[in-house]
Amino acid sequence: MTSGTGRTAPGIESAPRIEPVTGEDMLAEWRHVHNVIVPPAAMTPDEARDRLERYRLMNAYLGDVLVGCSTVRPPRDGVATVIARVLPPYRGQGIGSALYEDGLTHARVHGARIVETCVLAANAEGLRFAEARGFVETDRYVLDGESDQWIDLRLTTRA
């Protein structure tokens, strides 16, 4: 299998199948992965539907098993956001890399000159993943009325 980019991700024997989110069932799957990975930002079905209208949402599968998802916020003033999420049992197998590369390619094709991502500070694995790909921290913050810290990062190499 290959990812949506047509490439096999390094580190896994069978690359994930990366599919665009279409319909309520796939959106529920995307929302499940999102909510598992970032529980402080858990979404309702309506909030997920709003994201689907504004962003590119993808699900990743190994065979028929949901293993991750991604979000690409389209470029605004040349800046796009690429977020890859992998369920804990499937990390370290190249799935995040496949999702990230797929999202990065999409962002580039749509004119991104700069790529950013956002990681929940408590997600040490996600932070290491981003930093290993050349992202550097640009901001740390806590949303109004919340207690969880978020980290914005920017890719330091060419988008």
N, CA, C and O atoms as a GROMACS GRO file, in nm:
protein
  636
    1MET      N    1   0.084  -0.119   0.000
    1MET     CA    2   0.000   0.000   0.000
    1MET      C    3   0.087   0.124   0.000
    1MET      O    4   0.202   0.121   0.043
    2THR      N    5   0.031   0.231  -0.048
    2THR     CA    6   0.102   0.358  -0.046
    2THR      C    7   0.013   0.463   0.016
    2THR      O    8  -0.108   0.445   0.030
    3SER      N    9   0.076   0.572   0.054
    3SER     CA   10  -0.001   0.683   0.109
    3SER      C   11  -0.068   0.757  -0.005
    3SER      O   12  -0.051   0.722  -0.122
    4GLY      N   13  -0.145   0.859   0.029
    4GLY     CA   14  -0.211   0.940  -0.072
    4GLY      C   15  -0.113   1.005  -0.167
    4GLY      O   16  -0.152   1.049  -0.275
    5THR      N   17   0.015   1.012  -0.128
    5THR     CA   18   0.117   1.072  -0.213
    5THR      C   19   0.172   0.970  -0.312
    5THR      O   20   0.247   1.006  -0.403
    6GLY      N   21   0.135   0.840  -0.294
    6GLY     CA   22   0.186   0.738  -0.382
    6GLY      C   23   0.321   0.684  -0.338
    6GLY      O   24   0.380   0.603  -0.410
    7ARG      N   25   0.371   0.726  -0.223
    7ARG     CA   26   0.501   0.680  -0.174
    7ARG      C   27   0.479   0.590  -0.053
    7ARG      O   28   0.384   0.607   0.024
    8THR      N   29   0.570   0.494  -0.038
    8THR     CA   30   0.569   0.412   0.082
    8THR      C   31   0.650   0.485   0.188
    8THR      O   32   0.764   0.526   0.162
    9ALA      N   33   0.594   0.501   0.305
    9ALA     CA   34   0.664   0.570   0.414
    9ALA      C   35   0.777   0.483   0.466
    9ALA      O   36   0.762   0.361   0.478
   10PRO      N   37   0.893   0.545   0.497
   10PRO     CA   38   1.003   0.467   0.552
   10PRO      C   39   0.965   0.412   0.690
   10PRO      O   40   0.893   0.477   0.765
   11GLY      N   41   1.014   0.293   0.721
   11GLY     CA   42   0.995   0.239   0.855
   11GLY      C   43   0.874   0.149   0.870
   11GLY      O   44   0.856   0.088   0.976
   12ILE      N   45   0.789   0.140   0.768
   12ILE     CA   46   0.676   0.047   0.780
   12ILE      C   47   0.671  -0.039   0.655
   12ILE      O   48   0.696   0.007   0.544
   13GLU      N   49   0.637  -0.166   0.676
   13GLU     CA   50   0.632  -0.260   0.565
   13GLU      C   51   0.516  -0.228   0.471
   13GLU      O   52   0.529  -0.239   0.349
   14SER      N   53   0.406  -0.188   0.527
   14SER     CA   54   0.289  -0.156   0.449
   14SER      C   55   0.248  -0.014   0.485
   14SER      O   56   0.206   0.012   0.598
   15ALA      N   57   0.259   0.076   0.391
   15ALA     CA   58   0.226   0.216   0.418
   15ALA      C   59   0.076   0.230   0.442
   15ALA      O   60  -0.004   0.152   0.390
   16PRO      N   61   0.039   0.329   0.519
   16PRO     CA   62  -0.103   0.350   0.543
   16PRO      C   63  -0.174   0.397   0.417
   16PRO      O   64  -0.114   0.458   0.328
   17ARG      N   65  -0.300   0.367   0.412
   17ARG     CA   66  -0.388   0.421   0.308
   17ARG      C   67  -0.442   0.551   0.364
   17ARG      O   68  -0.507   0.552   0.469
   18ILE      N   69  -0.416   0.660   0.296
   18ILE     CA   70  -0.459   0.792   0.343
   18ILE      C   71  -0.573   0.837   0.254
   18ILE      O   72  -0.558   0.852   0.132
   19GLU      N   73  -0.689   0.859   0.317
   19GLU     CA   74  -0.811   0.890   0.243
   19GLU      C   75  -0.870   1.023   0.288
   19GLU      O   76  -0.868   1.056   0.407
   20PRO      N   77  -0.925   1.100   0.193
   20PRO     CA   78  -0.995   1.223   0.233
   20PRO      C   79  -1.121   1.189   0.313
   20PRO      O   80  -1.189   1.091   0.284
   21VAL      N   81  -1.148   1.269   0.411
   21VAL     CA   82  -1.268   1.249   0.493
   21VAL      C   83  -1.390   1.291   0.412
   21VAL      O   84  -1.403   1.406   0.370
   22THR      N   85  -1.480   1.193   0.392
   22THR     CA   86  -1.606   1.220   0.324
   22THR      C   87  -1.715   1.148   0.402
   22THR      O   88  -1.698   1.033   0.442
   23GLY      N   89  -1.824   1.214   0.424
   23GLY     CA   90  -1.937   1.152   0.493
   23GLY      C   91  -1.922   1.150   0.643
   23GLY      O   92  -1.814   1.171   0.698
   24GLU      N   93  -2.034   1.123   0.708
   24GLU     CA   94  -2.041   1.127   0.854
   24GLU      C   95  -1.958   1.019   0.922
   24GLU      O   96  -1.899   1.044   1.027
   25ASP      N   97  -1.952   0.898   0.863
   25ASP     CA   98  -1.876   0.790   0.927
   25ASP      C   99  -1.727   0.823   0.930
   25ASP      O  100  -1.663   0.806   1.034
   26MET      N  101  -1.673   0.870   0.819
   26MET     CA  102  -1.530   0.905   0.817
   26MET      C  103  -1.503   1.026   0.905
   26MET      O  104  -1.398   1.034   0.969
   27LEU      N  105  -1.597   1.119   0.908
   27LEU     CA  106  -1.579   1.236   0.995
   27LEU      C  107  -1.580   1.193   1.142
   27LEU      O  108  -1.503   1.246   1.222
   28ALA      N  109  -1.664   1.098   1.178
   28ALA     CA  110  -1.665   1.046   1.315
   28ALA      C  111  -1.532   0.978   1.348
   28ALA      O  112  -1.483   0.989   1.460
   29GLU      N  113  -1.474   0.909   1.251
   29GLU     CA  114  -1.343   0.847   1.273
   29GLU      C  115  -1.236   0.954   1.294
   29GLU      O  116  -1.155   0.945   1.386
   30TRP      N  117  -1.235   1.056   1.207
   30TRP     CA  118  -1.138   1.165   1.220
   30TRP      C  119  -1.152   1.230   1.358
   30TRP      O  120  -1.053   1.254   1.427
   31ARG      N  121  -1.275   1.257   1.397
   31ARG     CA  122  -1.302   1.320   1.527
   31ARG      C  123  -1.254   1.232   1.642
   31ARG      O  124  -1.200   1.283   1.740
   32HIS      N  125  -1.273   1.101   1.630
   32HIS     CA  126  -1.226   1.009   1.734
   32HIS      C  127  -1.075   1.022   1.753
   32HIS      O  128  -1.028   1.039   1.865
   33VAL      N  129  -0.998   1.015   1.644
   33VAL     CA  130  -0.852   1.026   1.655
   33VAL      C  131  -0.815   1.163   1.713
   33VAL      O  132  -0.734   1.172   1.805
   34HIS      N  133  -0.874   1.268   1.661
   34HIS     CA  134  -0.847   1.403   1.712
   34HIS      C  135  -0.871   1.409   1.862
   34HIS      O  136  -0.786   1.457   1.937
   35ASN      N  137  -0.984   1.361   1.907
   35ASN     CA  138  -1.021   1.370   2.048
   35ASN      C  139  -0.935   1.282   2.138
   35ASN      O  140  -0.912   1.318   2.253
   36VAL      N  141  -0.886   1.170   2.088
   36VAL     CA  142  -0.794   1.085   2.165
   36VAL      C  143  -0.659   1.155   2.182
   36VAL      O  144  -0.600   1.152   2.290
   37ILE      N  145  -0.611   1.217   2.075
   37ILE     CA  146  -0.478   1.279   2.077
   37ILE      C  147  -0.479   1.412   2.151
   37ILE      O  148  -0.383   1.444   2.222
   38VAL      N  149  -0.583   1.490   2.136
   38VAL     CA  150  -0.589   1.623   2.201
   38VAL      C  151  -0.719   1.638   2.281
   38VAL      O  152  -0.806   1.716   2.243
   39PRO      N  153  -0.731   1.562   2.391
   39PRO     CA  154  -0.856   1.568   2.468
   39PRO      C  155  -0.894   1.707   2.518
   39PRO      O  156  -1.013   1.735   2.531
   40PRO      N  157  -0.798   1.797   2.547
   40PRO     CA  158  -0.841   1.930   2.590
   40PRO      C  159  -0.915   2.008   2.481
   40PRO      O  160  -0.988   2.104   2.509
   41ALA      N  161  -0.896   1.966   2.356
   41ALA     CA  162  -0.961   2.033   2.243
   41ALA      C  163  -1.064   1.941   2.178
   41ALA      O  164  -1.092   1.954   2.059
   42ALA      N  165  -1.120   1.849   2.256
   42ALA     CA  166  -1.217   1.754   2.202
   42ALA      C  167  -1.330   1.829   2.132
   42ALA      O  168  -1.379   1.931   2.180
   43MET      N  169  -1.370   1.777   2.018
   43MET     CA  170  -1.472   1.842   1.935
   43MET      C  171  -1.604   1.769   1.939
   43MET      O  172  -1.610   1.647   1.957
   44THR      N  173  -1.708   1.845   1.923
   44THR     CA  174  -1.842   1.790   1.903
   44THR      C  175  -1.855   1.754   1.755
   44THR      O  176  -1.773   1.797   1.673
   45PRO      N  177  -1.956   1.677   1.719
   45PRO     CA  178  -1.978   1.650   1.576
   45PRO      C  179  -1.996   1.778   1.494
   45PRO      O  180  -1.944   1.787   1.382
   46ASP      N  181  -2.066   1.877   1.546
   46ASP     CA  182  -2.084   2.003   1.472
   46ASP      C  183  -1.953   2.077   1.452
   46ASP      O  184  -1.929   2.134   1.346
   47GLU      N  185  -1.867   2.076   1.553
   47GLU     CA  186  -1.737   2.142   1.539
   47GLU      C  187  -1.652   2.070   1.434
   47GLU      O  188  -1.581   2.135   1.357
   48ALA      N  189  -1.659   1.937   1.430
   48ALA     CA  190  -1.586   1.861   1.330
   48ALA      C  191  -1.639   1.891   1.190
   48ALA      O  192  -1.562   1.904   1.095
   49ARG      N  193  -1.772   1.902   1.176
   49ARG     CA  194  -1.831   1.937   1.046
   49ARG      C  195  -1.780   2.074   0.999
   49ARG      O  196  -1.751   2.092   0.880
   50ASP      N  197  -1.769   2.168   1.092
   50ASP     CA  198  -1.716   2.300   1.057
   50ASP      C  199  -1.572   2.289   1.007
   50ASP      O  200  -1.535   2.356   0.910
   51ARG      N  201  -1.492   2.206   1.072
   51ARG     CA  202  -1.353   2.186   1.028
   51ARG      C  203  -1.350   2.126   0.888
   51ARG      O  204  -1.267   2.166   0.805
   52LEU      N  205  -1.438   2.033   0.861
   52LEU     CA  206  -1.441   1.968   0.730
   52LEU      C  207  -1.472   2.070   0.620
   52LEU      O  208  -1.422   2.057   0.508
   53GLU      N  209  -1.552   2.169   0.650
   53GLU     CA  210  -1.584   2.273   0.552
   53GLU      C  211  -1.466   2.365   0.526
   53GLU      O  212  -1.450   2.416   0.415
   54ARG      N  213  -1.383   2.388   0.628
   54ARG     CA  214  -1.275   2.486   0.616
   54ARG      C  215  -1.138   2.427   0.584
   54ARG      O  216  -1.055   2.495   0.524
   55TYR      N  217  -1.114   2.302   0.624
   55TYR     CA  218  -0.980   2.243   0.615
   55TYR      C  219  -0.981   2.113   0.537
   55TYR      O  220  -1.087   2.056   0.510
   56ARG      N  221  -0.863   2.066   0.503
   56ARG     CA  222  -0.848   1.935   0.440
   56ARG      C  223  -0.826   1.833   0.552
   56ARG      O  224  -0.725   1.838   0.622
   57LEU      N  225  -0.920   1.741   0.568
   57LEU     CA  226  -0.912   1.639   0.671
   57LEU      C  227  -0.891   1.504   0.603
   57LEU      O  228  -0.957   1.471   0.504
   58MET      N  229  -0.796   1.425   0.657
   58MET     CA  230  -0.764   1.294   0.602
   58MET      C  231  -0.762   1.192   0.715
   58MET      O  232  -0.730   1.224   0.829
   59ASN      N  233  -0.796   1.068   0.682
   59ASN     CA  234  -0.783   0.956   0.774
   59ASN      C  235  -0.679   0.860   0.720
   59ASN      O  236  -0.663   0.846   0.598
   60ALA      N  237  -0.608   0.794   0.812
   60ALA     CA  238  -0.509   0.693   0.772
   60ALA      C  239  -0.552   0.557   0.825
   60ALA      O  240  -0.599   0.545   0.938
   61TYR      N  241  -0.535   0.456   0.741
   61TYR     CA  242  -0.575   0.320   0.774
   61TYR      C  243  -0.462   0.223   0.740
   61TYR      O  244  -0.392   0.240   0.641
   62LEU      N  245  -0.446   0.121   0.824
   62LEU     CA  246  -0.368   0.003   0.788
   62LEU      C  247  -0.470  -0.105   0.763
   62LEU      O  248  -0.536  -0.152   0.856
   63GLY      N  249  -0.484  -0.146   0.639
   63GLY     CA  250  -0.596  -0.233   0.603
   63GLY      C  251  -0.723  -0.156   0.628
   63GLY      O  252  -0.742  -0.047   0.574
   64ASP      N  253  -0.811  -0.212   0.710
   64ASP     CA  254  -0.936  -0.143   0.745
   64ASP      C  255  -0.930  -0.078   0.883
   64ASP      O  256  -1.032  -0.028   0.931
   65VAL      N  257  -0.814  -0.080   0.946
   65VAL     CA  258  -0.800  -0.028   1.082
   65VAL      C  259  -0.759   0.119   1.079
   65VAL      O  260  -0.658   0.156   1.020
   66LEU      N  261  -0.840   0.202   1.143
   66LEU     CA  262  -0.809   0.345   1.157
   66LEU      C  263  -0.687   0.361   1.246
   66LEU      O  264  -0.685   0.310   1.358
   67VAL      N  265  -0.584   0.431   1.198
   67VAL     CA  266  -0.460   0.447   1.276
   67VAL      C  267  -0.422   0.593   1.300
   67VAL      O  268  -0.339   0.621   1.387
   68GLY      N  269  -0.480   0.685   1.224
   68GLY     CA  270  -0.444   0.826   1.241
   68GLY      C  271  -0.528   0.917   1.156
   68GLY      O  272  -0.618   0.873   1.084
   69CYS      N  273  -0.497   1.044   1.166
   69CYS     CA  274  -0.567   1.145   1.085
   69CYS      C  275  -0.477   1.266   1.069
   69CYS      O  276  -0.374   1.278   1.135
   70SER      N  277  -0.517   1.354   0.981
   70SER     CA  278  -0.443   1.478   0.963
   70SER      C  279  -0.537   1.592   0.930
   70SER      O  280  -0.651   1.573   0.888
   71THR      N  281  -0.484   1.712   0.952
   71THR     CA  282  -0.554   1.836   0.919
   71THR      C  283  -0.455   1.925   0.846
   71THR      O  284  -0.341   1.941   0.890
   72VAL      N  285  -0.498   1.983   0.736
   72VAL     CA  286  -0.419   2.086   0.670
   72VAL      C  287  -0.507   2.210   0.660
   72VAL      O  288  -0.611   2.210   0.595
   73ARG      N  289  -0.461   2.315   0.726
   73ARG     CA  290  -0.528   2.444   0.713
   73ARG      C  291  -0.466   2.512   0.593
   73ARG      O  292  -0.344   2.526   0.586
   74PRO      N  293  -0.547   2.555   0.497
   74PRO     CA  294  -0.493   2.609   0.372
   74PRO      C  295  -0.411   2.735   0.398
   74PRO      O  296  -0.429   2.805   0.498
   75PRO      N  297  -0.319   2.763   0.305
   75PRO     CA  298  -0.235   2.881   0.322
   75PRO      C  299  -0.316   3.010   0.333
   75PRO      O  300  -0.411   3.034   0.259
   76ARG      N  301  -0.274   3.090   0.428
   76ARG     CA  302  -0.326   3.226   0.446
   76ARG      C  303  -0.203   3.314   0.453
   76ARG      O  304  -0.119   3.297   0.540
   77ASP      N  305  -0.194   3.408   0.360
   77ASP     CA  306  -0.074   3.490   0.348
   77ASP      C  307   0.051   3.402   0.335
   77ASP      O  308   0.156   3.436   0.388
   78GLY      N  309   0.037   3.290   0.265
   78GLY     CA  310   0.149   3.200   0.240
   78GLY      C  311   0.182   3.103   0.352
   78GLY      O  312   0.275   3.025   0.339
   79VAL      N  313   0.105   3.107   0.462
   79VAL     CA  314   0.132   3.021   0.578
   79VAL      C  315   0.024   2.915   0.589
   79VAL      O  316  -0.094   2.948   0.603
   80ALA      N  317   0.064   2.787   0.584
   80ALA     CA  318  -0.028   2.676   0.601
   80ALA      C  319   0.006   2.604   0.732
   80ALA      O  320   0.118   2.613   0.781
   81THR      N  321  -0.092   2.532   0.786
   81THR     CA  322  -0.071   2.452   0.905
   81THR      C  323  -0.095   2.306   0.869
   81THR      O  324  -0.196   2.271   0.810
   82VAL      N  325   0.001   2.221   0.907
   82VAL     CA  326  -0.007   2.078   0.881
   82VAL      C  327   0.001   2.007   1.016
   82VAL      O  328   0.097   2.025   1.091
   83ILE      N  329  -0.100   1.926   1.047
   83ILE     CA  330  -0.104   1.852   1.173
   83ILE      C  331  -0.129   1.705   1.142
   83ILE      O  332  -0.225   1.670   1.074
   84ALA      N  333  -0.040   1.618   1.192
   84ALA     CA  334  -0.054   1.474   1.177
   84ALA      C  335  -0.078   1.414   1.316
   84ALA      O  336  -0.010   1.451   1.412
   85ARG      N  337  -0.174   1.322   1.326
   85ARG     CA  338  -0.205   1.257   1.454
   85ARG      C  339  -0.208   1.106   1.432
   85ARG      O  340  -0.269   1.057   1.336
   86VAL      N  341  -0.142   1.032   1.522
   86VAL     CA  342  -0.139   0.885   1.513
   86VAL      C  343  -0.180   0.830   1.648
   86VAL      O  344  -0.130   0.872   1.753
   87LEU      N  345  -0.271   0.734   1.646
   87LEU     CA  346  -0.315   0.670   1.770
   87LEU      C  347  -0.196   0.600   1.836
   87LEU      O  348  -0.114   0.540   1.768
   88PRO      N  349  -0.186   0.607   1.968
   88PRO     CA  350  -0.068   0.555   2.039
   88PRO      C  351  -0.021   0.414   2.000
   88PRO      O  352   0.100   0.395   1.988
   89PRO      N  353  -0.108   0.316   1.981
   89PRO     CA  354  -0.056   0.182   1.948
   89PRO      C  355   0.016   0.173   1.814
   89PRO      O  356   0.085   0.075   1.787
   90TYR      N  357   0.000   0.275   1.728
   90TYR     CA  358   0.054   0.270   1.594
   90TYR      C  359   0.170   0.367   1.572
   90TYR      O  360   0.218   0.381   1.460
   91ARG      N  361   0.215   0.432   1.676
   91ARG     CA  362   0.326   0.527   1.663
   91ARG      C  363   0.458   0.453   1.642
   91ARG      O  364   0.472   0.336   1.677
   92GLY      N  365   0.552   0.525   1.583
   92GLY     CA  366   0.685   0.470   1.561
   92GLY      C  367   0.693   0.374   1.444
   92GLY      O  368   0.790   0.298   1.432
   93GLN      N  369   0.592   0.376   1.357
   93GLN     CA  370   0.589   0.285   1.242
   93GLN      C  371   0.592   0.360   1.109
   93GLN      O  372   0.577   0.298   1.003
   94GLY      N  373   0.612   0.490   1.113
   94GLY     CA  374   0.617   0.568   0.990
   94GLY      C  375   0.483   0.625   0.946
   94GLY      O  376   0.476   0.692   0.844
   95ILE      N  377   0.378   0.599   1.022
   95ILE     CA  378   0.245   0.647   0.984
   95ILE      C  379   0.238   0.799   0.994
   95ILE      O  380   0.185   0.865   0.904
   96GLY      N  381   0.292   0.854   1.102
   96GLY     CA  382   0.295   0.999   1.118
   96GLY      C  383   0.373   1.065   1.006
   96GLY      O  384   0.334   1.170   0.954
   97SER      N  385   0.484   1.003   0.967
   97SER     CA  386   0.564   1.057   0.857
   97SER      C  387   0.485   1.058   0.727
   97SER      O  388   0.490   1.155   0.652
   98ALA      N  389   0.411   0.949   0.701
   98ALA     CA  390   0.330   0.944   0.579
   98ALA      C  391   0.222   1.051   0.581
   98ALA      O  392   0.200   1.118   0.480
   99LEU      N  393   0.155   1.067   0.694
   99LEU     CA  394   0.051   1.171   0.706
   99LEU      C  395   0.112   1.310   0.689
   99LEU      O  396   0.057   1.395   0.618
  100TYR      N  397   0.225   1.333   0.755
  100TYR     CA  398   0.291   1.463   0.748
  100TYR      C  399   0.334   1.494   0.604
  100TYR      O  400   0.308   1.604   0.555
  101GLU      N  401   0.400   1.398   0.538
  101GLU     CA  402   0.446   1.422   0.400
  101GLU      C  403   0.329   1.448   0.307
  101GLU      O  404   0.337   1.534   0.219
  102ASP      N  405   0.220   1.374   0.326
  102ASP     CA  406   0.101   1.395   0.245
  102ASP      C  407   0.047   1.537   0.266
  102ASP      O  408   0.014   1.606   0.170
  103GLY      N  409   0.038   1.579   0.391
  103GLY     CA  410  -0.012   1.713   0.422
  103GLY      C  411   0.082   1.822   0.373
  103GLY      O  412   0.037   1.925   0.321
  104LEU      N  413   0.213   1.800   0.389
  104LEU     CA  414   0.311   1.898   0.343
  104LEU      C  415   0.304   1.915   0.191
  104LEU      O  416   0.309   2.027   0.141
  105THR      N  417   0.292   1.804   0.120
  105THR     CA  418   0.279   1.811  -0.026
  105THR      C  419   0.154   1.891  -0.065
  105THR      O  420   0.159   1.975  -0.154
  106HIS      N  421   0.044   1.863   0.002
  106HIS     CA  422  -0.080   1.935  -0.026
  106HIS      C  423  -0.062   2.085   0.000
  106HIS      O  424  -0.102   2.168  -0.082
  107ALA      N  425   0.000   2.120   0.112
  107ALA     CA  426   0.021   2.261   0.146
  107ALA      C  427   0.108   2.330   0.040
  107ALA      O  428   0.080   2.443   0.000
  108ARG      N  429   0.213   2.262  -0.004
  108ARG     CA  430   0.303   2.320  -0.106
  108ARG      C  431   0.229   2.343  -0.237
  108ARG      O  432   0.241   2.449  -0.298
  109VAL      N  433   0.152   2.242  -0.280
  109VAL     CA  434   0.077   2.253  -0.406
  109VAL      C  435  -0.019   2.372  -0.402
  109VAL      O  436  -0.047   2.434  -0.504
  110HIS      N  437  -0.069   2.403  -0.282
  110HIS     CA  438  -0.164   2.514  -0.269
  110HIS      C  439  -0.099   2.645  -0.227
  110HIS      O  440  -0.166   2.735  -0.177
  111GLY      N  441   0.033   2.656  -0.248
  111GLY     CA  442   0.101   2.784  -0.234
  111GLY      C  443   0.164   2.816  -0.101
  111GLY      O  444   0.201   2.931  -0.078
  112ALA      N  445   0.176   2.720  -0.013
  112ALA     CA  446   0.238   2.750   0.117
  112ALA      C  447   0.386   2.782   0.097
  112ALA      O  448   0.460   2.707   0.034
  113ARG      N  449   0.428   2.895   0.152
  113ARG     CA  450   0.569   2.930   0.157
  113ARG      C  451   0.626   2.900   0.295
  113ARG      O  452   0.746   2.879   0.311
  114ILE      N  453   0.538   2.899   0.394
  114ILE     CA  454   0.575   2.872   0.533
  114ILE      C  455   0.477   2.767   0.585
  114ILE      O  456   0.357   2.773   0.556
  115VAL      N  457   0.530   2.671   0.663
  115VAL     CA  458   0.444   2.566   0.721
  115VAL      C  459   0.459   2.569   0.872
  115VAL      O  460   0.570   2.576   0.926
  116GLU      N  461   0.346   2.565   0.938
  116GLU     CA  462   0.343   2.562   1.084
  116GLU      C  463   0.269   2.438   1.131
  116GLU      O  464   0.202   2.371   1.053
  117THR      N  465   0.283   2.410   1.260
  117THR     CA  466   0.205   2.305   1.323
  117THR      C  467   0.177   2.348   1.466
  117THR      O  468   0.233   2.447   1.513
  118CYS      N  469   0.091   2.275   1.533
  118CYS     CA  470   0.052   2.305   1.670
  118CYS      C  471   0.049   2.174   1.746
  118CYS      O  472  -0.006   2.075   1.699
  119VAL      N  473   0.109   2.173   1.866
  119VAL     CA  474   0.118   2.051   1.946
  119VAL      C  475   0.077   2.083   2.089
  119VAL      O  476   0.116   2.185   2.145
  120LEU      N  477  -0.001   1.996   2.147
  120LEU     CA  478  -0.033   2.004   2.289
  120LEU      C  479   0.098   1.980   2.365
  120LEU      O  480   0.164   1.878   2.342
  121ALA      N  481   0.136   2.071   2.454
  121ALA     CA  482   0.265   2.061   2.523
  121ALA      C  483   0.282   1.928   2.595
  121ALA      O  484   0.393   1.877   2.605
  122ALA      N  485   0.174   1.872   2.646
  122ALA     CA  486   0.181   1.744   2.717
  122ALA      C  487   0.212   1.627   2.624
  122ALA      O  488   0.245   1.518   2.672
  123ASN      N  489   0.203   1.646   2.494
  123ASN     CA  490   0.229   1.541   2.396
  123ASN      C  491   0.378   1.543   2.358
  123ASN      O  492   0.416   1.595   2.252
  124ALA      N  493   0.461   1.486   2.444
  124ALA     CA  494   0.606   1.486   2.422
  124ALA      C  495   0.644   1.416   2.292
  124ALA      O  496   0.735   1.459   2.222
  125GLU      N  497   0.574   1.307   2.258
  125GLU     CA  498   0.603   1.236   2.134
  125GLU      C  499   0.575   1.325   2.012
  125GLU      O  500   0.653   1.327   1.917
  126GLY      N  501   0.464   1.397   2.016
  126GLY     CA  502   0.429   1.486   1.906
  126GLY      C  503   0.529   1.599   1.891
  126GLY      O  504   0.563   1.639   1.780
  127LEU      N  505   0.575   1.650   2.002
  127LEU     CA  506   0.674   1.758   2.000
  127LEU      C  507   0.806   1.706   1.941
  127LEU      O  508   0.867   1.773   1.857
  128ARG      N  509   0.850   1.588   1.984
  128ARG     CA  510   0.974   1.530   1.928
  128ARG      C  511   0.959   1.504   1.778
  128ARG      O  512   1.052   1.526   1.701
  129PHE      N  513   0.842   1.458   1.738
  129PHE     CA  514   0.815   1.431   1.597
  129PHE      C  515   0.833   1.560   1.516
  129PHE      O  516   0.902   1.560   1.413
  130ALA      N  517   0.772   1.668   1.562
  130ALA     CA  518   0.781   1.796   1.489
  130ALA      C  519   0.924   1.848   1.486
  130ALA      O  520   0.973   1.890   1.381
  131GLU      N  521   0.991   1.844   1.598
  131GLU     CA  522   1.128   1.895   1.605
  131GLU      C  523   1.222   1.813   1.516
  131GLU      O  524   1.313   1.869   1.456
  132ALA      N  525   1.200   1.682   1.507
  132ALA     CA  526   1.284   1.596   1.423
  132ALA      C  527   1.268   1.629   1.275
  132ALA      O  528   1.354   1.594   1.194
  133ARG      N  529   1.160   1.695   1.239
  133ARG     CA  530   1.135   1.732   1.100
  133ARG      C  531   1.173   1.877   1.071
  133ARG      O  532   1.145   1.927   0.962
  134GLY      N  533   1.234   1.943   1.166
  134GLY     CA  534   1.283   2.078   1.143
  134GLY      C  535   1.194   2.190   1.193
  134GLY      O  536   1.218   2.306   1.161
  135PHE      N  537   1.091   2.157   1.270
  135PHE     CA  538   1.006   2.261   1.327
  135PHE      C  539   1.072   2.317   1.453
  135PHE      O  540   1.134   2.244   1.530
  136VAL      N  541   1.057   2.447   1.471
  136VAL     CA  542   1.107   2.512   1.592
  136VAL      C  543   0.992   2.589   1.658
  136VAL      O  544   0.903   2.640   1.591
  137GLU      N  545   0.999   2.594   1.789
  137GLU     CA  546   0.894   2.660   1.866
  137GLU      C  547   0.891   2.810   1.837
  137GLU      O  548   0.994   2.876   1.834
  138THR      N  549   0.769   2.860   1.816
  138THR     CA  550   0.752   3.004   1.797
  138THR      C  551   0.667   3.067   1.906
  138THR      O  552   0.674   3.188   1.929
  139ASP      N  553   0.585   2.985   1.974
  139ASP     CA  554   0.496   3.040   2.077
  139ASP      C  555   0.446   2.930   2.168
  139ASP      O  556   0.426   2.816   2.125
  140ARG      N  557   0.427   2.964   2.296
  140ARG     CA  558   0.361   2.878   2.395
  140ARG      C  559   0.248   2.960   2.454
  140ARG      O  560   0.265   3.079   2.481
  141TYR      N  561   0.135   2.897   2.473
  141TYR     CA  562   0.021   2.972   2.524
  141TYR      C  563  -0.082   2.880   2.587
  141TYR      O  564  -0.081   2.759   2.565
  142VAL      N  565  -0.169   2.939   2.665
  142VAL     CA  566  -0.284   2.872   2.724
  142VAL      C  567  -0.406   2.948   2.676
  142VAL      O  568  -0.411   3.070   2.686
  143LEU      N  569  -0.503   2.876   2.622
  143LEU     CA  570  -0.624   2.941   2.572
  143LEU      C  571  -0.705   2.998   2.689
  143LEU      O  572  -0.703   2.944   2.799
  144ASP      N  573  -0.775   3.105   2.663
  144ASP     CA  574  -0.857   3.169   2.766
  144ASP      C  575  -0.949   3.068   2.833
  144ASP      O  576  -1.018   2.991   2.766
  145GLY      N  577  -0.949   3.068   2.965
  145GLY     CA  578  -1.035   2.980   3.041
  145GLY      C  579  -0.987   2.836   3.049
  145GLY      O  580  -1.055   2.752   3.108
  146GLU      N  581  -0.873   2.806   2.992
  146GLU     CA  582  -0.820   2.669   2.990
  146GLU      C  583  -0.694   2.661   3.075
  146GLU      O  584  -0.645   2.763   3.124
  147SER      N  585  -0.642   2.540   3.093
  147SER     CA  586  -0.518   2.524   3.169
  147SER      C  587  -0.409   2.451   3.090
  147SER      O  588  -0.294   2.448   3.133
  148ASP      N  589  -0.444   2.392   2.975
  148ASP     CA  590  -0.347   2.318   2.897
  148ASP      C  591  -0.262   2.411   2.812
  148ASP      O  592  -0.312   2.508   2.754
  149GLN      N  593  -0.133   2.380   2.805
  149GLN     CA  594  -0.041   2.461   2.727
  149GLN      C  595  -0.027   2.405   2.586
  149GLN      O  596  -0.017   2.283   2.567
  150TRP      N  597  -0.024   2.494   2.488
  150TRP     CA  598  -0.008   2.460   2.347
  150TRP      C  599   0.122   2.520   2.297
  150TRP      O  600   0.168   2.622   2.349
  151ILE      N  601   0.181   2.456   2.196
  151ILE     CA  602   0.305   2.505   2.137
  151ILE      C  603   0.283   2.519   1.987
  151ILE      O  604   0.243   2.424   1.919
  152ASP      N  605   0.308   2.638   1.935
  152ASP     CA  606   0.309   2.660   1.791
  152ASP      C  607   0.453   2.646   1.744
  152ASP      O  608   0.545   2.694   1.809
  153LEU      N  609   0.471   2.579   1.630
  153LEU     CA  610   0.603   2.557   1.574
  153LEU      C  611   0.602   2.593   1.427
  153LEU      O  612   0.498   2.585   1.361
  154ARG      N  613   0.718   2.631   1.376
  154ARG     CA  614   0.732   2.669   1.235
  154ARG      C  615   0.844   2.588   1.173
  154ARG      O  616   0.949   2.568   1.235
  155LEU      N  617   0.821   2.540   1.052
  155LEU     CA  618   0.923   2.465   0.980
  155LEU      C  619   1.034   2.558   0.938
  155LEU      O  620   1.009   2.664   0.880
  156THR      N  621   1.158   2.520   0.969
  156THR     CA  622   1.271   2.609   0.942
  156THR      C  623   1.332   2.583   0.805
  156THR      O  624   1.414   2.662   0.759
  157THR      N  625   1.294   2.475   0.739
  157THR     CA  626   1.343   2.447   0.606
  157THR      C  627   1.237   2.493   0.506
  157THR      O  628   1.126   2.530   0.544
  158ARG      N  629   1.272   2.491   0.378
  158ARG     CA  630   1.178   2.534   0.275
  158ARG      C  631   1.048   2.455   0.284
  158ARG      O  632   1.049   2.332   0.292
  159ALA      N  633   0.937   2.526   0.281
  159ALA     CA  634   0.806   2.460   0.275
  159ALA      C  635   0.791   2.407   0.138
  159ALA      O  636   0.690   2.346   0.106
   0.00000   0.00000   0.00000
